[in-house]
Amino acid sequence: MVCVRHFNQKTPKITIQRAFQRARQVCDLVHIHFHDLRHSAASELINAGVDLFTVGRVLGHKDPRSTQRYSHLAIDTLTVAVGKIGRKST
């Protein structure tokens, strides 16, 4: 996932996909698919406390329902939110 930081935001998708294909062959990880990286990135972002709206934007989801499938990972965030019910803000 760290390698994504080396690509410019305007790097064509096909360039990234071809680089991924070469890397997975070199590493003998042909069972890994490009979509697996997207899922891992979403999981990492949510576990780091990034909100679902932002995760959806990073993944390029046009429909928030696409991002909702990762909502089960946001349990800590939900716990904190529920804990704030009834508390006065300071």
PDB file of N, CA, C and O in Angstrom:
ATOM      1  N   MET A   1       0.820  -1.190   0.000  1.00  0.00           N
ATOM      2  CA  MET A   1       0.000   0.000   0.000  1.00  0.00           C
ATOM      3  C   MET A   1       0.862   1.250   0.000  1.00  0.00           C
ATOM      4  O   MET A   1       0.452   2.274  -0.545  1.00  0.00           O
ATOM      5  N   VAL A   2       2.016   1.193   0.582  1.00  0.00           N
ATOM      6  CA  VAL A   2       2.903   2.345   0.642  1.00  0.00           C
ATOM      7  C   VAL A   2       3.322   2.790  -0.754  1.00  0.00           C
ATOM      8  O   VAL A   2       3.556   3.979  -0.971  1.00  0.00           O
ATOM      9  N   CYS A   3       3.420   1.862  -1.705  1.00  0.00           N
ATOM     10  CA  CYS A   3       3.864   2.217  -3.051  1.00  0.00           C
ATOM     11  C   CYS A   3       2.920   3.196  -3.727  1.00  0.00           C
ATOM     12  O   CYS A   3       3.344   3.913  -4.634  1.00  0.00           O
ATOM     13  N   VAL A   4       1.666   3.254  -3.326  1.00  0.00           N
ATOM     14  CA  VAL A   4       0.704   4.192  -3.908  1.00  0.00           C
ATOM     15  C   VAL A   4       1.181   5.628  -3.741  1.00  0.00           C
ATOM     16  O   VAL A   4       0.892   6.477  -4.584  1.00  0.00           O
ATOM     17  N   ARG A   5       1.894   5.904  -2.683  1.00  0.00           N
ATOM     18  CA  ARG A   5       2.387   7.262  -2.439  1.00  0.00           C
ATOM     19  C   ARG A   5       3.379   7.709  -3.507  1.00  0.00           C
ATOM     20  O   ARG A   5       3.610   8.908  -3.663  1.00  0.00           O
ATOM     21  N   HIS A   6       3.962   6.782  -4.236  1.00  0.00           N
ATOM     22  CA  HIS A   6       4.950   7.115  -5.253  1.00  0.00           C
ATOM     23  C   HIS A   6       4.322   7.510  -6.582  1.00  0.00           C
ATOM     24  O   HIS A   6       5.021   7.994  -7.473  1.00  0.00           O
ATOM     25  N   PHE A   7       3.025   7.313  -6.728  1.00  0.00           N
ATOM     26  CA  PHE A   7       2.339   7.667  -7.955  1.00  0.00           C
ATOM     27  C   PHE A   7       1.714   9.048  -7.824  1.00  0.00           C
ATOM     28  O   PHE A   7       1.171   9.401  -6.778  1.00  0.00           O
ATOM     29  N   ASN A   8       1.798   9.814  -8.887  1.00  0.00           N
ATOM     30  CA  ASN A   8       1.131  11.100  -8.962  1.00  0.00           C
ATOM     31  C   ASN A   8      -0.374  10.849  -9.048  1.00  0.00           C
ATOM     32  O   ASN A   8      -0.804   9.858  -9.639  1.00  0.00           O
ATOM     33  N   GLN A   9      -1.164  11.728  -8.470  1.00  0.00           N
ATOM     34  CA  GLN A   9      -2.627  11.563  -8.501  1.00  0.00           C
ATOM     35  C   GLN A   9      -3.155  11.481  -9.936  1.00  0.00           C
ATOM     36  O   GLN A   9      -4.223  10.917 -10.174  1.00  0.00           O
ATOM     37  N   LYS A  10      -2.413  12.040 -10.884  1.00  0.00           N
ATOM     38  CA  LYS A  10      -2.867  12.062 -12.278  1.00  0.00           C
ATOM     39  C   LYS A  10      -2.293  10.911 -13.098  1.00  0.00           C
ATOM     40  O   LYS A  10      -2.466  10.866 -14.316  1.00  0.00           O
ATOM     41  N   THR A  11      -1.611   9.979 -12.431  1.00  0.00           N
ATOM     42  CA  THR A  11      -1.069   8.820 -13.132  1.00  0.00           C
ATOM     43  C   THR A  11      -2.222   8.022 -13.728  1.00  0.00           C
ATOM     44  O   THR A  11      -3.173   7.691 -13.020  1.00  0.00           O
ATOM     45  N   PRO A  12      -2.152   7.707 -15.022  1.00  0.00           N
ATOM     46  CA  PRO A  12      -3.243   6.932 -15.635  1.00  0.00           C
ATOM     47  C   PRO A  12      -3.425   5.581 -14.938  1.00  0.00           C
ATOM     48  O   PRO A  12      -2.462   4.933 -14.525  1.00  0.00           O
ATOM     49  N   LYS A  13      -4.673   5.189 -14.825  1.00  0.00           N
ATOM     50  CA  LYS A  13      -5.017   3.936 -14.156  1.00  0.00           C
ATOM     51  C   LYS A  13      -4.288   2.748 -14.793  1.00  0.00           C
ATOM     52  O   LYS A  13      -3.817   1.859 -14.084  1.00  0.00           O
ATOM     53  N   ILE A  14      -4.197   2.732 -16.110  1.00  0.00           N
ATOM     54  CA  ILE A  14      -3.548   1.613 -16.795  1.00  0.00           C
ATOM     55  C   ILE A  14      -2.079   1.510 -16.424  1.00  0.00           C
ATOM     56  O   ILE A  14      -1.538   0.406 -16.362  1.00  0.00           O
ATOM     57  N   THR A  15      -1.423   2.634 -16.175  1.00  0.00           N
ATOM     58  CA  THR A  15      -0.011   2.628 -15.774  1.00  0.00           C
ATOM     59  C   THR A  15       0.150   1.944 -14.425  1.00  0.00           C
ATOM     60  O   THR A  15       1.064   1.145 -14.226  1.00  0.00           O
ATOM     61  N   ILE A  16      -0.742   2.266 -13.508  1.00  0.00           N
ATOM     62  CA  ILE A  16      -0.704   1.659 -12.172  1.00  0.00           C
ATOM     63  C   ILE A  16      -1.018   0.169 -12.261  1.00  0.00           C
ATOM     64  O   ILE A  16      -0.364  -0.649 -11.614  1.00  0.00           O
ATOM     65  N   GLN A  17      -2.015  -0.177 -13.059  1.00  0.00           N
ATOM     66  CA  GLN A  17      -2.394  -1.583 -13.189  1.00  0.00           C
ATOM     67  C   GLN A  17      -1.262  -2.414 -13.796  1.00  0.00           C
ATOM     68  O   GLN A  17      -1.010  -3.535 -13.353  1.00  0.00           O
ATOM     69  N   ARG A  18      -0.589  -1.882 -14.791  1.00  0.00           N
ATOM     70  CA  ARG A  18       0.519  -2.621 -15.406  1.00  0.00           C
ATOM     71  C   ARG A  18       1.678  -2.782 -14.423  1.00  0.00           C
ATOM     72  O   ARG A  18       2.299  -3.844 -14.360  1.00  0.00           O
ATOM     73  N   ALA A  19       1.965  -1.740 -13.664  1.00  0.00           N
ATOM     74  CA  ALA A  19       3.021  -1.834 -12.654  1.00  0.00           C
ATOM     75  C   ALA A  19       2.658  -2.897 -11.619  1.00  0.00           C
ATOM     76  O   ALA A  19       3.513  -3.665 -11.178  1.00  0.00           O
ATOM     77  N   PHE A  20       1.386  -2.933 -11.238  1.00  0.00           N
ATOM     78  CA  PHE A  20       0.918  -3.940 -10.276  1.00  0.00           C
ATOM     79  C   PHE A  20       1.080  -5.345 -10.854  1.00  0.00           C
ATOM     80  O   PHE A  20       1.546  -6.251 -10.162  1.00  0.00           O
ATOM     81  N   GLN A  21       0.696  -5.531 -12.123  1.00  0.00           N
ATOM     82  CA  GLN A  21       0.816  -6.843 -12.753  1.00  0.00           C
ATOM     83  C   GLN A  21       2.270  -7.327 -12.756  1.00  0.00           C
ATOM     84  O   GLN A  21       2.543  -8.484 -12.439  1.00  0.00           O
ATOM     85  N   ARG A  22       3.194  -6.444 -13.112  1.00  0.00           N
ATOM     86  CA  ARG A  22       4.618  -6.811 -13.116  1.00  0.00           C
ATOM     87  C   ARG A  22       5.092  -7.156 -11.706  1.00  0.00           C
ATOM     88  O   ARG A  22       5.797  -8.144 -11.505  1.00  0.00           O
ATOM     89  N   ALA A  23       4.699  -6.335 -10.733  1.00  0.00           N
ATOM     90  CA  ALA A  23       5.148  -6.557  -9.351  1.00  0.00           C
ATOM     91  C   ALA A  23       4.635  -7.872  -8.804  1.00  0.00           C
ATOM     92  O   ALA A  23       5.378  -8.591  -8.137  1.00  0.00           O
ATOM     93  N   ARG A  24       3.389  -8.201  -9.068  1.00  0.00           N
ATOM     94  CA  ARG A  24       2.849  -9.455  -8.517  1.00  0.00           C
ATOM     95  C   ARG A  24       3.496 -10.670  -9.165  1.00  0.00           C
ATOM     96  O   ARG A  24       3.635 -11.708  -8.518  1.00  0.00           O
ATOM     97  N   GLN A  25       3.893 -10.562 -10.429  1.00  0.00           N
ATOM     98  CA  GLN A  25       4.598 -11.675 -11.074  1.00  0.00           C
ATOM     99  C   GLN A  25       6.004 -11.831 -10.503  1.00  0.00           C
ATOM    100  O   GLN A  25       6.455 -12.945 -10.239  1.00  0.00           O
ATOM    101  N   VAL A  26       6.693 -10.707 -10.316  1.00  0.00           N
ATOM    102  CA  VAL A  26       8.047 -10.747  -9.760  1.00  0.00           C
ATOM    103  C   VAL A  26       8.027 -11.354  -8.358  1.00  0.00           C
ATOM    104  O   VAL A  26       8.928 -12.107  -7.989  1.00  0.00           O
ATOM    105  N   CYS A  27       7.004 -11.026  -7.587  1.00  0.00           N
ATOM    106  CA  CYS A  27       6.899 -11.502  -6.198  1.00  0.00           C
ATOM    107  C   CYS A  27       6.194 -12.853  -6.095  1.00  0.00           C
ATOM    108  O   CYS A  27       6.012 -13.377  -4.997  1.00  0.00           O
ATOM    109  N   ASP A  28       5.800 -13.414  -7.232  1.00  0.00           N
ATOM    110  CA  ASP A  28       5.081 -14.683  -7.263  1.00  0.00           C
ATOM    111  C   ASP A  28       3.809 -14.629  -6.411  1.00  0.00           C
ATOM    112  O   ASP A  28       3.520 -15.538  -5.632  1.00  0.00           O
ATOM    113  N   LEU A  29       3.070 -13.546  -6.582  1.00  0.00           N
ATOM    114  CA  LEU A  29       1.799 -13.366  -5.869  1.00  0.00           C
ATOM    115  C   LEU A  29       0.657 -13.224  -6.882  1.00  0.00           C
ATOM    116  O   LEU A  29      -0.176 -12.324  -6.775  1.00  0.00           O
ATOM    117  N   VAL A  30       0.635 -14.124  -7.860  1.00  0.00           N
ATOM    118  CA  VAL A  30      -0.351 -14.013  -8.930  1.00  0.00           C
ATOM    119  C   VAL A  30      -1.791 -14.214  -8.448  1.00  0.00           C
ATOM    120  O   VAL A  30      -2.738 -13.913  -9.174  1.00  0.00           O
ATOM    121  N   HIS A  31      -1.952 -14.716  -7.236  1.00  0.00           N
ATOM    122  CA  HIS A  31      -3.297 -14.902  -6.672  1.00  0.00           C
ATOM    123  C   HIS A  31      -3.869 -13.590  -6.118  1.00  0.00           C
ATOM    124  O   HIS A  31      -5.050 -13.526  -5.779  1.00  0.00           O
ATOM    125  N   ILE A  32      -3.042 -12.555  -6.026  1.00  0.00           N
ATOM    126  CA  ILE A  32      -3.491 -11.244  -5.540  1.00  0.00           C
ATOM    127  C   ILE A  32      -4.029 -10.448  -6.725  1.00  0.00           C
ATOM    128  O   ILE A  32      -3.419 -10.418  -7.794  1.00  0.00           O
ATOM    129  N   HIS A  33      -5.168  -9.810  -6.526  1.00  0.00           N
ATOM    130  CA  HIS A  33      -5.797  -9.015  -7.579  1.00  0.00           C
ATOM    131  C   HIS A  33      -5.752  -7.537  -7.216  1.00  0.00           C
ATOM    132  O   HIS A  33      -5.630  -7.175  -6.046  1.00  0.00           O
ATOM    133  N   PHE A  34      -5.852  -6.694  -8.228  1.00  0.00           N
ATOM    134  CA  PHE A  34      -5.801  -5.251  -8.011  1.00  0.00           C
ATOM    135  C   PHE A  34      -6.887  -4.809  -7.034  1.00  0.00           C
ATOM    136  O   PHE A  34      -6.660  -3.932  -6.200  1.00  0.00           O
ATOM    137  N   HIS A  35      -8.057  -5.414  -7.139  1.00  0.00           N
ATOM    138  CA  HIS A  35      -9.156  -5.054  -6.232  1.00  0.00           C
ATOM    139  C   HIS A  35      -8.810  -5.348  -4.774  1.00  0.00           C
ATOM    140  O   HIS A  35      -9.307  -4.675  -3.872  1.00  0.00           O
ATOM    141  N   ASP A  36      -7.968  -6.343  -4.541  1.00  0.00           N
ATOM    142  CA  ASP A  36      -7.543  -6.659  -3.172  1.00  0.00           C
ATOM    143  C   ASP A  36      -6.839  -5.457  -2.543  1.00  0.00           C
ATOM    144  O   ASP A  36      -6.964  -5.221  -1.341  1.00  0.00           O
ATOM    145  N   LEU A  37      -6.102  -4.701  -3.353  1.00  0.00           N
ATOM    146  CA  LEU A  37      -5.429  -3.506  -2.851  1.00  0.00           C
ATOM    147  C   LEU A  37      -6.441  -2.443  -2.443  1.00  0.00           C
ATOM    148  O   LEU A  37      -6.266  -1.770  -1.427  1.00  0.00           O
ATOM    149  N   ARG A  38      -7.491  -2.294  -3.231  1.00  0.00           N
ATOM    150  CA  ARG A  38      -8.536  -1.318  -2.899  1.00  0.00           C
ATOM    151  C   ARG A  38      -9.195  -1.671  -1.568  1.00  0.00           C
ATOM    152  O   ARG A  38      -9.425  -0.807  -0.722  1.00  0.00           O
ATOM    153  N   HIS A  39      -9.492  -2.959  -1.404  1.00  0.00           N
ATOM    154  CA  HIS A  39     -10.127  -3.413  -0.166  1.00  0.00           C
ATOM    155  C   HIS A  39      -9.189  -3.185   1.027  1.00  0.00           C
ATOM    156  O   HIS A  39      -9.623  -2.729   2.085  1.00  0.00           O
ATOM    157  N   SER A  40      -7.921  -3.500   0.850  1.00  0.00           N
ATOM    158  CA  SER A  40      -6.948  -3.291   1.928  1.00  0.00           C
ATOM    159  C   SER A  40      -6.815  -1.823   2.276  1.00  0.00           C
ATOM    160  O   SER A  40      -6.737  -1.459   3.450  1.00  0.00           O
ATOM    161  N   ALA A  41      -6.790  -0.976   1.248  1.00  0.00           N
ATOM    162  CA  ALA A  41      -6.683   0.473   1.482  1.00  0.00           C
ATOM    163  C   ALA A  41      -7.897   0.970   2.258  1.00  0.00           C
ATOM    164  O   ALA A  41      -7.755   1.744   3.205  1.00  0.00           O
ATOM    165  N   ALA A  42      -9.084   0.531   1.865  1.00  0.00           N
ATOM    166  CA  ALA A  42     -10.302   0.950   2.561  1.00  0.00           C
ATOM    167  C   ALA A  42     -10.268   0.489   4.015  1.00  0.00           C
ATOM    168  O   ALA A  42     -10.612   1.252   4.917  1.00  0.00           O
ATOM    169  N   SER A  43      -9.862  -0.738   4.242  1.00  0.00           N
ATOM    170  CA  SER A  43      -9.802  -1.267   5.605  1.00  0.00           C
ATOM    171  C   SER A  43      -8.813  -0.471   6.455  1.00  0.00           C
ATOM    172  O   SER A  43      -9.111  -0.126   7.598  1.00  0.00           O
ATOM    173  N   GLU A  44      -7.645  -0.183   5.901  1.00  0.00           N
ATOM    174  CA  GLU A  44      -6.631   0.589   6.628  1.00  0.00           C
ATOM    175  C   GLU A  44      -7.150   1.985   6.969  1.00  0.00           C
ATOM    176  O   GLU A  44      -6.973   2.459   8.092  1.00  0.00           O
ATOM    177  N   LEU A  45      -7.784   2.635   6.010  1.00  0.00           N
ATOM    178  CA  LEU A  45      -8.301   3.990   6.238  1.00  0.00           C
ATOM    179  C   LEU A  45      -9.362   3.996   7.341  1.00  0.00           C
ATOM    180  O   LEU A  45      -9.326   4.836   8.240  1.00  0.00           O
ATOM    181  N   ILE A  46     -10.289   3.068   7.265  1.00  0.00           N
ATOM    182  CA  ILE A  46     -11.365   3.021   8.264  1.00  0.00           C
ATOM    183  C   ILE A  46     -10.803   2.693   9.639  1.00  0.00           C
ATOM    184  O   ILE A  46     -11.208   3.297  10.632  1.00  0.00           O
ATOM    185  N   ASN A  47      -9.879   1.747   9.709  1.00  0.00           N
ATOM    186  CA  ASN A  47      -9.275   1.397  10.997  1.00  0.00           C
ATOM    187  C   ASN A  47      -8.428   2.532  11.554  1.00  0.00           C
ATOM    188  O   ASN A  47      -8.136   2.561  12.750  1.00  0.00           O
ATOM    189  N   ALA A  48      -8.031   3.472  10.691  1.00  0.00           N
ATOM    190  CA  ALA A  48      -7.275   4.643  11.141  1.00  0.00           C
ATOM    191  C   ALA A  48      -8.210   5.789  11.533  1.00  0.00           C
ATOM    192  O   ALA A  48      -7.752   6.875  11.886  1.00  0.00           O
ATOM    193  N   GLY A  49      -9.528   5.542  11.469  1.00  0.00           N
ATOM    194  CA  GLY A  49     -10.487   6.538  11.908  1.00  0.00           C
ATOM    195  C   GLY A  49     -10.967   7.491  10.824  1.00  0.00           C
ATOM    196  O   GLY A  49     -11.622   8.488  11.127  1.00  0.00           O
ATOM    197  N   VAL A  50     -10.651   7.201   9.561  1.00  0.00           N
ATOM    198  CA  VAL A  50     -11.114   8.049   8.459  1.00  0.00           C
ATOM    199  C   VAL A  50     -12.594   7.745   8.221  1.00  0.00           C
ATOM    200  O   VAL A  50     -13.003   6.584   8.198  1.00  0.00           O
ATOM    201  N   ASP A  51     -13.388   8.800   8.045  1.00  0.00           N
ATOM    202  CA  ASP A  51     -14.831   8.619   7.880  1.00  0.00           C
ATOM    203  C   ASP A  51     -15.166   7.972   6.534  1.00  0.00           C
ATOM    204  O   ASP A  51     -14.380   8.038   5.589  1.00  0.00           O
ATOM    205  N   LEU A  52     -16.332   7.352   6.463  1.00  0.00           N
ATOM    206  CA  LEU A  52     -16.746   6.623   5.271  1.00  0.00           C
ATOM    207  C   LEU A  52     -16.859   7.517   4.046  1.00  0.00           C
ATOM    208  O   LEU A  52     -16.554   7.078   2.937  1.00  0.00           O
ATOM    209  N   PHE A  53     -17.288   8.750   4.221  1.00  0.00           N
ATOM    210  CA  PHE A  53     -17.400   9.674   3.089  1.00  0.00           C
ATOM    211  C   PHE A  53     -16.032   9.854   2.432  1.00  0.00           C
ATOM    212  O   PHE A  53     -15.902   9.766   1.211  1.00  0.00           O
ATOM    213  N   THR A  54     -15.019  10.105   3.254  1.00  0.00           N
ATOM    214  CA  THR A  54     -13.670  10.318   2.734  1.00  0.00           C
ATOM    215  C   THR A  54     -13.116   9.046   2.108  1.00  0.00           C
ATOM    216  O   THR A  54     -12.478   9.103   1.057  1.00  0.00           O
ATOM    217  N   VAL A  55     -13.350   7.910   2.734  1.00  0.00           N
ATOM    218  CA  VAL A  55     -12.901   6.633   2.172  1.00  0.00           C
ATOM    219  C   VAL A  55     -13.528   6.435   0.791  1.00  0.00           C
ATOM    220  O   VAL A  55     -12.852   6.021  -0.150  1.00  0.00           O
ATOM    221  N   GLY A  56     -14.799   6.728   0.680  1.00  0.00           N
ATOM    222  CA  GLY A  56     -15.485   6.607  -0.608  1.00  0.00           C
ATOM    223  C   GLY A  56     -14.872   7.501  -1.673  1.00  0.00           C
ATOM    224  O   GLY A  56     -14.748   7.106  -2.832  1.00  0.00           O
ATOM    225  N   ARG A  57     -14.495   8.690  -1.279  1.00  0.00           N
ATOM    226  CA  ARG A  57     -13.856   9.615  -2.226  1.00  0.00           C
ATOM    227  C   ARG A  57     -12.493   9.089  -2.662  1.00  0.00           C
ATOM    228  O   ARG A  57     -12.145   9.159  -3.841  1.00  0.00           O
ATOM    229  N   VAL A  58     -11.721   8.562  -1.711  1.00  0.00           N
ATOM    230  CA  VAL A  58     -10.396   8.005  -2.035  1.00  0.00           C
ATOM    231  C   VAL A  58     -10.543   6.838  -3.015  1.00  0.00           C
ATOM    232  O   VAL A  58      -9.757   6.706  -3.954  1.00  0.00           O
ATOM    233  N   LEU A  59     -11.547   5.998  -2.793  1.00  0.00           N
ATOM    234  CA  LEU A  59     -11.752   4.829  -3.647  1.00  0.00           C
ATOM    235  C   LEU A  59     -12.433   5.177  -4.962  1.00  0.00           C
ATOM    236  O   LEU A  59     -12.481   4.353  -5.875  1.00  0.00           O
ATOM    237  N   GLY A  60     -12.958   6.392  -5.063  1.00  0.00           N
ATOM    238  CA  GLY A  60     -13.627   6.801  -6.288  1.00  0.00           C
ATOM    239  C   GLY A  60     -15.057   6.307  -6.400  1.00  0.00           C
ATOM    240  O   GLY A  60     -15.599   6.215  -7.502  1.00  0.00           O
ATOM    241  N   HIS A  61     -15.673   5.988  -5.266  1.00  0.00           N
ATOM    242  CA  HIS A  61     -17.062   5.535  -5.284  1.00  0.00           C
ATOM    243  C   HIS A  61     -17.991   6.701  -5.599  1.00  0.00           C
ATOM    244  O   HIS A  61     -17.895   7.764  -4.987  1.00  0.00           O
ATOM    245  N   LYS A  62     -18.884   6.495  -6.549  1.00  0.00           N
ATOM    246  CA  LYS A  62     -19.882   7.520  -6.877  1.00  0.00           C
ATOM    247  C   LYS A  62     -21.107   7.388  -5.985  1.00  0.00           C
ATOM    248  O   LYS A  62     -21.801   8.368  -5.713  1.00  0.00           O
ATOM    249  N   ASP A  63     -21.361   6.176  -5.539  1.00  0.00           N
ATOM    250  CA  ASP A  63     -22.529   5.895  -4.708  1.00  0.00           C
ATOM    251  C   ASP A  63     -22.057   5.498  -3.309  1.00  0.00           C
ATOM    252  O   ASP A  63     -21.261   4.570  -3.166  1.00  0.00           O
ATOM    253  N   PRO A  64     -22.550   6.205  -2.257  1.00  0.00           N
ATOM    254  CA  PRO A  64     -22.130   5.883  -0.888  1.00  0.00           C
ATOM    255  C   PRO A  64     -22.424   4.439  -0.477  1.00  0.00           C
ATOM    256  O   PRO A  64     -21.789   3.911   0.436  1.00  0.00           O
ATOM    257  N   ARG A  65     -23.377   3.807  -1.143  1.00  0.00           N
ATOM    258  CA  ARG A  65     -23.692   2.416  -0.807  1.00  0.00           C
ATOM    259  C   ARG A  65     -22.512   1.486  -1.097  1.00  0.00           C
ATOM    260  O   ARG A  65     -22.365   0.440  -0.464  1.00  0.00           O
ATOM    261  N   SER A  66     -21.676   1.878  -2.058  1.00  0.00           N
ATOM    262  CA  SER A  66     -20.492   1.068  -2.364  1.00  0.00           C
ATOM    263  C   SER A  66     -19.527   1.070  -1.193  1.00  0.00           C
ATOM    264  O   SER A  66     -18.876   0.062  -0.917  1.00  0.00           O
ATOM    265  N   THR A  67     -19.433   2.189  -0.509  1.00  0.00           N
ATOM    266  CA  THR A  67     -18.515   2.314   0.623  1.00  0.00           C
ATOM    267  C   THR A  67     -19.100   1.682   1.880  1.00  0.00           C
ATOM    268  O   THR A  67     -18.356   1.283   2.776  1.00  0.00           O
ATOM    269  N   GLN A  68     -20.402   1.588   1.953  1.00  0.00           N
ATOM    270  CA  GLN A  68     -21.071   1.044   3.142  1.00  0.00           C
ATOM    271  C   GLN A  68     -20.613  -0.365   3.485  1.00  0.00           C
ATOM    272  O   GLN A  68     -20.670  -0.769   4.646  1.00  0.00           O
ATOM    273  N   ARG A  69     -20.161  -1.114   2.491  1.00  0.00           N
ATOM    274  CA  ARG A  69     -19.738  -2.498   2.776  1.00  0.00           C
ATOM    275  C   ARG A  69     -18.563  -2.550   3.739  1.00  0.00           C
ATOM    276  O   ARG A  69     -18.289  -3.595   4.330  1.00  0.00           O
ATOM    277  N   TYR A  70     -17.866  -1.432   3.902  1.00  0.00           N
ATOM    278  CA  TYR A  70     -16.728  -1.378   4.827  1.00  0.00           C
ATOM    279  C   TYR A  70     -17.127  -0.850   6.202  1.00  0.00           C
ATOM    280  O   TYR A  70     -16.289  -0.774   7.101  1.00  0.00           O
ATOM    281  N   SER A  71     -18.386  -0.489   6.373  1.00  0.00           N
ATOM    282  CA  SER A  71     -18.824   0.142   7.623  1.00  0.00           C
ATOM    283  C   SER A  71     -18.663  -0.768   8.836  1.00  0.00           C
ATOM    284  O   SER A  71     -18.524  -0.272   9.955  1.00  0.00           O
ATOM    285  N   HIS A  72     -18.677  -2.067   8.647  1.00  0.00           N
ATOM    286  CA  HIS A  72     -18.509  -2.985   9.781  1.00  0.00           C
ATOM    287  C   HIS A  72     -17.135  -2.834  10.429  1.00  0.00           C
ATOM    288  O   HIS A  72     -16.935  -3.251  11.570  1.00  0.00           O
ATOM    289  N   LEU A  73     -16.199  -2.243   9.709  1.00  0.00           N
ATOM    290  CA  LEU A  73     -14.853  -2.053  10.249  1.00  0.00           C
ATOM    291  C   LEU A  73     -14.759  -0.842  11.171  1.00  0.00           C
ATOM    292  O   LEU A  73     -13.774  -0.689  11.893  1.00  0.00           O
ATOM    293  N   ALA A  74     -15.772   0.014  11.153  1.00  0.00           N
ATOM    294  CA  ALA A  74     -15.726   1.275  11.892  1.00  0.00           C
ATOM    295  C   ALA A  74     -16.298   1.143  13.295  1.00  0.00           C
ATOM    296  O   ALA A  74     -16.893   2.096  13.797  1.00  0.00           O
ATOM    297  N   ILE A  75     -16.142   0.017  13.930  1.00  0.00           N
ATOM    298  CA  ILE A  75     -16.755  -0.237  15.240  1.00  0.00           C
ATOM    299  C   ILE A  75     -16.240   0.725  16.306  1.00  0.00           C
ATOM    300  O   ILE A  75     -17.026   1.221  17.113  1.00  0.00           O
ATOM    301  N   ASP A  76     -14.940   0.998  16.324  1.00  0.00           N
ATOM    302  CA  ASP A  76     -14.398   1.932  17.319  1.00  0.00           C
ATOM    303  C   ASP A  76     -15.002   3.318  17.139  1.00  0.00           C
ATOM    304  O   ASP A  76     -15.345   3.985  18.115  1.00  0.00           O
ATOM    305  N   THR A  77     -15.130   3.744  15.897  1.00  0.00           N
ATOM    306  CA  THR A  77     -15.716   5.046  15.616  1.00  0.00           C
ATOM    307  C   THR A  77     -17.163   5.091  16.086  1.00  0.00           C
ATOM    308  O   THR A  77     -17.605   6.089  16.656  1.00  0.00           O
ATOM    309  N   LEU A  78     -17.894   4.021  15.848  1.00  0.00           N
ATOM    310  CA  LEU A  78     -19.295   3.958  16.277  1.00  0.00           C
ATOM    311  C   LEU A  78     -19.398   3.962  17.796  1.00  0.00           C
ATOM    312  O   LEU A  78     -20.284   4.605  18.358  1.00  0.00           O
ATOM    313  N   THR A  79     -18.507   3.256  18.454  1.00  0.00           N
ATOM    314  CA  THR A  79     -18.509   3.203  19.913  1.00  0.00           C
ATOM    315  C   THR A  79     -18.274   4.593  20.500  1.00  0.00           C
ATOM    316  O   THR A  79     -18.949   4.989  21.451  1.00  0.00           O
ATOM    317  N   VAL A  80     -17.332   5.321  19.944  1.00  0.00           N
ATOM    318  CA  VAL A  80     -17.049   6.687  20.405  1.00  0.00           C
ATOM    319  C   VAL A  80     -18.262   7.578  20.167  1.00  0.00           C
ATOM    320  O   VAL A  80     -18.630   8.373  21.032  1.00  0.00           O
ATOM    321  N   ALA A  81     -18.879   7.449  19.005  1.00  0.00           N
ATOM    322  CA  ALA A  81     -20.048   8.261  18.678  1.00  0.00           C
ATOM    323  C   ALA A  81     -21.197   8.010  19.653  1.00  0.00           C
ATOM    324  O   ALA A  81     -21.809   8.952  20.157  1.00  0.00           O
ATOM    325  N   VAL A  82     -21.486   6.737  19.915  1.00  0.00           N
ATOM    326  CA  VAL A  82     -22.560   6.395  20.844  1.00  0.00           C
ATOM    327  C   VAL A  82     -22.230   6.887  22.249  1.00  0.00           C
ATOM    328  O   VAL A  82     -23.125   7.307  22.983  1.00  0.00           O
ATOM    329  N   GLY A  83     -20.972   6.841  22.624  1.00  0.00           N
ATOM    330  CA  GLY A  83     -20.547   7.319  23.942  1.00  0.00           C
ATOM    331  C   GLY A  83     -20.761   8.818  24.133  1.00  0.00           C
ATOM    332  O   GLY A  83     -20.804   9.297  25.266  1.00  0.00           O
ATOM    333  N   LYS A  84     -20.894   9.552  23.049  1.00  0.00           N
ATOM    334  CA  LYS A  84     -21.094  11.001  23.127  1.00  0.00           C
ATOM    335  C   LYS A  84     -22.554  11.387  23.305  1.00  0.00           C
ATOM    336  O   LYS A  84     -22.862  12.549  23.570  1.00  0.00           O
ATOM    337  N   ILE A  85     -23.442  10.435  23.165  1.00  0.00           N
ATOM    338  CA  ILE A  85     -24.868  10.729  23.326  1.00  0.00           C
ATOM    339  C   ILE A  85     -25.137  11.161  24.764  1.00  0.00           C
ATOM    340  O   ILE A  85     -24.753  10.480  25.715  1.00  0.00           O
ATOM    341  N   GLY A  86     -25.794  12.288  24.904  1.00  0.00           N
ATOM    342  CA  GLY A  86     -26.174  12.782  26.219  1.00  0.00           C
ATOM    343  C   GLY A  86     -25.093  13.555  26.952  1.00  0.00           C
ATOM    344  O   GLY A  86     -25.354  14.086  28.032  1.00  0.00           O
ATOM    345  N   ARG A  87     -23.908  13.637  26.412  1.00  0.00           N
ATOM    346  CA  ARG A  87     -22.823  14.387  27.049  1.00  0.00           C
ATOM    347  C   ARG A  87     -22.837  15.829  26.566  1.00  0.00           C
ATOM    348  O   ARG A  87     -23.138  16.113  25.407  1.00  0.00           O
ATOM    349  N   LYS A  88     -22.512  16.712  27.462  1.00  0.00           N
ATOM    350  CA  LYS A  88     -22.384  18.119  27.073  1.00  0.00           C
ATOM    351  C   LYS A  88     -21.010  18.327  26.481  1.00  0.00           C
ATOM    352  O   LYS A  88     -20.013  17.806  26.981  1.00  0.00           O
ATOM    353  N   SER A  89     -20.969  19.099  25.402  1.00  0.00           N
ATOM    354  CA  SER A  89     -19.661  19.384  24.805  1.00  0.00           C
ATOM    355  C   SER A  89     -18.972  20.471  25.617  1.00  0.00           C
ATOM    356  O   SER A  89     -19.614  21.378  26.146  1.00  0.00           O
ATOM    357  N   THR A  90     -17.659  20.360  25.703  1.00  0.00           N
ATOM    358  CA  THR A  90     -16.895  21.348  26.493  1.00  0.00           C
ATOM    359  C   THR A  90     -16.053  22.224  25.613  1.00  0.00           C
ATOM    360  O   THR A  90     -15.350  23.105  26.110  1.00  0.00           O
TER     361      THR A  90
END
